[in-house]
Amino acid sequence: MAEDISHHDGRRRRCPMLGHDVPFAYCRAPGSEIPCRRVFDCWWETFEVEAFVRAHYREADVAKTLAPRQDKADTIVELIERARKAAEKKT
């Protein structure tokens, strides 16, 4: 039987993105349904995090977690385009 998804939630480590300690619970669900994209890099020395994630998440979610991050410039252009389209719909 697979371990409970909250089994490692009490473990803590310093988050390189936030700059302070966070529990694993935050890393596996940082305001979204899928784990943080850095979960494998941060936790691999502590426990078998890849096996854990693969056991508890759909393959599509694992793929999203492993996908390369979108370039900041592309993100800004995308947000500007969305705002422009939303403004056009209002007028």
N, C-alpha and C positions, 0 to 999 in steps of 0.2 A: 504494500500500500504506500502511495506517495505521501510525503510529509505535508502537513498543513501549510497553506500559502503564508500564514503569519509566523511560521516556525522561526525565521531569522529576523523578525521585525525589531527585536530589542538590540541587535548588534548596532554599533555606532562607528562612524569614521568621519574624517574631515572631508567635506565635499570641495573639490577643486573649483567648482563653478560658483558656489555660494560663499566659500571661505570660512565655514564653520562646521562643527560636528552635526551630523544628521543621522537618524536611525535608518536602517535598511528599509523600513516601512515607507519612508519618503522616496527612496530610490526606486522602489518597485511600483510606486503610483504617485509620481510628482505632479499632481493636478490633472492627470490624464489616466486613461485606462491601461496604458502600456508603460513599461519601465523606462527610466531615464536612458538616454542613448549611451551614457558612459558607465552603465551598471557593470558591464563585463570588465572594463578597464579598472574600475575602482575596487571591486570585490573579489577578483580572481584569487588573491592570496589568502583570503579569509575562509572561503568555502567554495564548493563546486557550484558557483553561481550560474554558469551556462546550463548545466544540467537542471538546476532548479527552475530557471526561466523557461527552458524548453518543456519541462514537466507541467508548468502552470499556465502557460500562455499558448494561444494558437500560433501556428507557424507564420501566418500573415503578420501577427503582432511582433514576433521575433524578427521578422524581416524588416519591419518598420524601425525597430530599435537599432538594428545593424545598418540601416541605410545611411549613406553619407548626408551630413547636414547641408541644407541649402545655403548658398553663399549669401552673405548679408546684403550685398547690392541687389541680388535677385529678389530677396525678400522685400526690400524697400520698394523696388519697382512694382512688384506684385501688389503690395498694399496701396500704392498710389493708384494703380489701375482699378482696384476694387473700389476705392473711394470715388474715383472719377465716374465709374459706372453707376454707383449708388446715387451720386449727385445728379446724373443724367436722368435717372428714373424718377427723381423727385420733381423735376421740371417738366 
